[in-house]
């Protein structure tokens, strides 16, 4: 799996950005140039834990935008599967970010589960220069804590020494 300090790979993917066939779009690593990017990958569409994470990221999109960050979700499923799931699942109809079709990208990132050949619950925070500043992967059955990802983004963006359990606005470590 790629890690902190690595360059996020160049990519071109299809994505579902809405609820109609017109909303199937192409995205590249340059699509959000100059922005912080939070990529979160999940195992597959039409499952049980995955929509809980997607909905929580969606509830917090404004928090990410306030930090000049965009959110991109994705799995190894294709864009048509993403579209069908969004059309089928009531909680996914109002997503404010794209779901990318990432089978090739998932391989390049090293986040495919060896047994299931689906994405691990991997998260990457990538700075405006395309460098990974945070990477983590959860077991297939364990959802993420989106508030923790926001806290980590805050800490990274502070460019300070942040102690355990630090939150934005609290004192950092001075040396």
N, C-alpha and C positions, 0 to 999 in steps of 0.2 A: 504494500500500500504506500502511495506517496505520502510524504510527511512534511513537517514544518521546514521551510527553507527551500523546498522544491518548487520549481516552476509548474503551475497548473498546465496540463497539456493543451495544445491547440486542438480545437475540435470544430466540427460542423455537424449539427444534429437537427432532427425534426422535433417539433414540440407542439403540444396542445395548449393554446393560450386562451381558449374560450369554449363555447358550446356549439359552434357550428363548424362545418367543414372549411369555411372561410378563415377560421381562426387557427388553422394548422399552419405553423410558421417554421422558418429556418432560423436557427440561432448558431452563432459561432462564439469562440472565446473572445472575440472583439466586440460582441453585441453590447456589452455594458462597460466598455473601456472607460477607465478613469473612476470607476465605482468600486466599492467593496462588494464582494459577492459571497453569499452564503449558499452553498450547494448542499442539499440534503437528499440522500438516496435512500430508497426503501425497497423491500423485497419484490412486491408485485401488486398490481391492481386487483380489485375485487377480493380483498382480504379484510382482516378485522382490526389489527393494530395500526396498520398503515393510515387509514383515514383519520384516526385520532391525532396522529402527528401532523398530517397535512392540514387539518382544520385548525390545530393550534398554531402552526406557522402562519396560516392565513389570518387568524385573530391578531397576530402580532406584526403584520406587515408594516403598519405605521411606525412601530418601534424601530424596525430595521431601516425604514426610509429616513427616520429622524437621524440615523447614524450614517447616512449616505451609502446604505447597503441595499442591494437587491437580493431577493430570495428566488432560488431556482430549485424545484423539486424534480425528482426523476427516478426512473427504474429502467430495467432492461426491457420492459414492455414497449411496444411501438406506439406511435402517436395516435393511431386509430383506437387502440385499446384504452389509452388515456381518455380520449374523447368519449368513448362508449361509457366508461366508468363515471366520468363527470356528468354525463347525461342521465345516468342511472341512479347515482347516489345523491340524495337531496343535499347533504352537507357539503358536497364538492362543487355545487353549481355556481357559487359566487367567488371562486378563487381569484385572487389578485396577482397571481404569479404563474408562469408557465410550468408545465410538467414535461420534462424532456425525455425523449426516447434515447436511451444511453447504453445499448449493449456493447458497442465498441469502446466508448469512453469508460465504462465500468471496468472493462478488461485493462485498459491503459492505467486506470487509477489503482488497480489491484484490489478491487472491492467485491469481486464475485465470490460468493460462498462456494467452496469446493464441492460440497455434496449436492446442493440444490441448484447451482448455477444461476442464482438470483443475487441481486445486490444486497450486501450487508446494509445495516442501518448506519451508513457512513455520512459524516458531516465534514465539510471543509469550509474554512473561512479564508478567503483569498483577497489579498490587498489590491489596491488600484493598479499595481505594477504586475499583477498576475502571479505573485508569489504566495504560496500557502503559508498562512500564519497559525493555523489550527487544523488538526485532523484527528478524527476519532471514529471508531466503529463499534456498534453494539451488536450483540447477538440478535438473530432474526426475531426472537420473541419479546425483546425488550425495547420499549419506546423511549424516545429522548425526552429531555426536559428543555423546552424551547426557551424558557426564562434563563436557564443556565447558559445557553448559547448566546443570548443577548448580553449576559453578564461578562462572558468571555470576550465578546466583541468589544464591549466597553473597556475592558482591561487592556486589550491589545491596542485599541485606539488611544488610550491614555498615554502610551509610550513611557510609562512609569513602572516602578517595581510595585506590584500589587500583591499584598499578602493573601493568605488563605481566607476565603469567604468575603473578599473585598467586593464592595458594590460602588457603582458610580456615585461620586460626591463624597466618598469617604477618603480619609487620609491614605496616601501611599507611603511607601518606605523611602526615607531620605538617607542617603549615604554621605 
